[in-house]
Amino acid sequence: SLATKGLSLKVAMSTLAFWLLCVTFFVNGFASLGVIQNQVPHLQDIGFPLAMASSALTGLGLGSAIGKFFFGWLCDQIKATYACALSLVLLAAGTLMLMYIQPTSPLAMVWLYSIILGLGAGGWLPTMSMLVNINFGLVAYGAIFGMVSLAQGIGGALGPFFGGYLYDTMNTYRWAFTIFLVLFGVAMPLVLSVRRPRSYR
């Protein structure tokens, strides 16, 4: 039956697909939370009043809620690797827009970038869930999903810290955001190169 098909955690950990997913989601967590946690300080730093800067969090929350639903639906329509790559494209686009916002930019720009960033950020859970299921089956789904989530969680804990550290060193968030942007670009080919392990075909 379908429920008994799949790989054990031990077997999964010996596959390239497992490590590609762990690195992809580690980078995703590191870069996305690095941007998300440092966006309001950045907007304040360049001259936005706190109330305006904080509206970015409202846009982010809205985008993220829509993103979870949208990417869940999208994973049923296209390959989960493509859906995951698209979420990274949205995260990168939102980050790039954030870097070019000036205090003279209309508030709509803040809403737009934060909703796009949120849409991308909402993609990790449905795409991770689908990628684990497709590549390793359901036998050890919980354990494998837990390990990939752990990689994302560690990345997510380190990213904001790294962004803050770079700010303290450089006195600007630009370098941190540039590095996060590059990392989104690195994660795209990584997730696109994930193939279902031979041992589960």
C-alpha positions as CSV (number, residue, x, y, z in Angstrom):
1,S,0.0,0.0,0.0
2,L,1.0,3.6,-0.4
3,A,1.4,4.2,3.3
4,T,4.2,1.5,3.5
5,K,6.1,2.9,0.5
6,G,9.1,5.2,1.1
7,L,12.5,5.5,2.7
8,S,13.5,5.4,6.3
9,L,15.3,8.4,7.8
10,K,18.6,6.6,7.7
11,V,18.3,5.7,4.0
12,A,17.0,9.2,3.2
13,M,20.0,10.7,4.9
14,S,22.3,8.8,2.6
15,T,20.7,10.4,-0.5
16,L,21.7,13.6,-2.3
17,A,18.1,14.8,-2.5
18,F,17.9,14.9,1.3
19,W,21.0,17.1,1.7
20,L,20.0,19.3,-1.2
21,L,16.6,19.9,0.6
22,C,18.3,20.5,3.9
23,V,20.7,23.1,2.4
24,T,18.0,24.7,0.4
25,F,15.8,25.2,3.4
26,F,18.7,26.2,5.7
27,V,19.5,29.0,3.2
28,N,15.8,29.9,2.8
29,G,15.4,30.2,6.6
30,F,18.7,32.1,7.0
31,A,18.0,34.6,4.2
32,S,14.3,35.1,4.5
33,L,14.2,35.6,8.3
34,G,17.4,37.7,8.0
35,V,15.4,40.1,5.7
36,I,12.1,39.8,7.6
37,Q,13.6,40.5,11.1
38,N,15.7,43.4,9.9
39,Q,13.3,45.1,7.5
40,V,11.7,47.4,10.1
41,P,15.0,48.6,11.6
42,H,16.2,49.2,8.0
43,L,13.2,51.3,7.1
44,Q,13.6,53.3,10.3
45,D,17.4,53.6,9.7
46,I,16.8,55.2,6.3
47,G,14.3,57.6,7.7
48,F,10.8,56.1,7.8
49,P,8.8,56.9,10.9
50,L,8.1,53.8,13.1
51,A,4.4,53.6,12.3
52,M,5.1,53.5,8.5
53,A,7.9,51.1,8.9
54,S,5.7,48.8,11.0
55,S,3.1,48.7,8.3
56,A,5.6,46.5,6.5
57,L,4.8,43.7,9.1
58,T,1.1,44.0,8.3
59,G,1.8,43.5,4.6
60,L,4.2,40.7,5.3
61,G,1.6,38.8,7.5
62,L,-1.1,39.3,4.8
63,G,1.2,38.1,2.0
64,S,2.4,35.1,4.1
65,A,-1.2,34.0,4.8
66,I,-2.1,34.2,1.1
67,G,1.2,32.5,0.2
68,K,0.6,29.4,2.3
69,F,-2.7,28.8,0.5
70,F,-1.4,29.8,-2.9
71,F,1.7,27.5,-2.7
72,G,-0.4,24.6,-1.4
73,W,-2.6,25.0,-4.4
74,L,0.4,25.5,-6.8
75,C,2.1,22.3,-5.6
76,D,-1.0,20.4,-6.9
77,Q,-0.6,22.1,-10.3
78,I,3.2,22.1,-11.0
79,K,6.3,20.3,-9.8
80,A,7.0,21.1,-6.1
81,T,10.6,22.0,-7.0
82,Y,9.3,24.7,-9.4
83,A,6.9,26.0,-6.8
84,C,9.7,26.2,-4.2
85,A,11.9,28.0,-6.8
86,L,9.1,30.5,-7.4
87,S,8.8,31.2,-3.7
88,L,12.6,32.0,-3.7
89,V,12.1,34.3,-6.7
90,L,9.3,36.2,-4.8
91,L,11.6,36.5,-1.7
92,A,14.4,37.8,-3.8
93,A,12.1,40.3,-5.6
94,G,10.7,41.6,-2.3
95,T,14.2,42.0,-0.9
96,L,15.4,43.8,-4.0
97,M,12.5,46.2,-3.8
98,L,13.1,46.8,-0.1
99,M,16.7,47.8,-0.9
100,Y,15.6,50.4,-3.3
101,I,12.9,52.0,-1.2
102,Q,13.6,55.6,-0.1
103,P,11.8,57.7,2.5
104,T,10.3,59.6,-0.4
105,S,8.8,56.4,-1.9
106,P,5.0,56.2,-1.6
107,L,3.6,54.0,1.2
108,A,2.2,51.7,-1.5
109,M,5.8,50.7,-2.3
110,V,6.2,49.5,1.3
111,W,3.0,47.5,1.1
112,L,3.9,46.1,-2.3
113,Y,7.4,44.8,-1.4
114,S,6.2,43.5,2.0
115,I,3.3,41.6,0.4
116,I,5.6,40.1,-2.2
117,L,8.1,39.2,0.5
118,G,5.3,37.6,2.5
119,L,4.0,35.6,-0.5
120,G,7.5,34.1,-0.9
121,A,7.8,33.5,2.8
122,G,4.5,31.7,2.9
123,G,5.8,29.2,0.3
124,W,8.2,27.2,2.5
125,L,5.8,25.1,4.5
126,P,3.6,23.7,1.6
127,T,6.6,23.2,-0.7
128,M,8.8,21.6,2.0
129,S,5.9,19.2,2.9
130,M,5.3,18.3,-0.7
131,L,9.0,17.9,-1.5
132,V,9.6,15.5,1.4
133,N,6.5,13.5,0.5
134,I,7.4,13.2,-3.2
135,N,11.1,12.3,-2.7
136,F,11.0,10.1,0.4
137,G,7.4,8.8,0.7
138,L,5.4,8.4,3.9
139,V,7.2,5.7,5.9
140,A,9.4,8.2,7.8
141,Y,7.7,11.4,6.6
142,G,7.5,12.9,10.1
143,A,11.1,12.3,10.9
144,I,12.4,13.4,7.5
145,F,10.2,16.5,7.5
146,G,11.4,17.2,11.0
147,M,15.1,17.1,9.9
148,V,14.5,19.4,7.0
149,S,12.5,21.8,9.2
150,L,15.4,21.7,11.7
151,A,17.8,22.8,9.0
152,Q,15.4,25.7,8.2
153,G,15.0,26.5,11.9
154,I,18.7,26.8,12.4
155,G,19.0,29.0,9.4
156,G,16.2,31.1,10.6
157,A,17.8,31.6,14.0
158,L,21.2,32.6,12.5
159,G,20.0,34.9,9.7
160,P,18.6,37.7,11.8
161,F,21.7,37.6,14.0
162,F,24.0,37.8,11.0
163,G,22.0,40.7,9.6
164,G,22.3,42.6,12.9
165,Y,26.0,41.8,13.2
166,L,26.7,43.1,9.7
167,Y,24.7,46.3,10.5
168,D,26.7,46.9,13.6
169,T,29.9,46.4,11.6
170,M,29.0,48.3,8.4
171,N,26.4,50.7,9.8
172,T,24.0,49.8,7.0
173,Y,21.7,46.9,6.2
174,R,22.6,47.1,2.5
175,W,25.4,44.5,2.7
176,A,23.3,42.0,4.7
177,F,20.4,42.3,2.2
178,T,22.9,41.9,-0.7
179,I,24.2,38.7,0.8
180,F,20.6,37.4,1.5
181,L,19.7,38.2,-2.1
182,V,22.7,36.2,-3.4
183,L,21.7,33.3,-1.1
184,F,18.2,33.2,-2.6
185,G,19.9,33.0,-6.0
186,V,22.0,30.1,-4.7
187,A,19.0,28.2,-3.3
188,M,17.1,28.2,-6.6
189,P,19.4,25.9,-8.6
190,L,19.9,23.7,-5.5
191,V,16.1,23.0,-5.2
192,L,15.7,22.6,-8.9
193,S,18.4,19.9,-8.9
194,V,16.5,17.7,-6.4
195,R,15.7,14.3,-7.9
196,R,13.8,11.5,-6.3
197,P,16.3,9.0,-4.9
198,R,16.8,5.8,-6.9
199,S,16.0,3.8,-3.8
200,Y,12.5,5.2,-3.9
201,R,11.4,4.8,-7.5
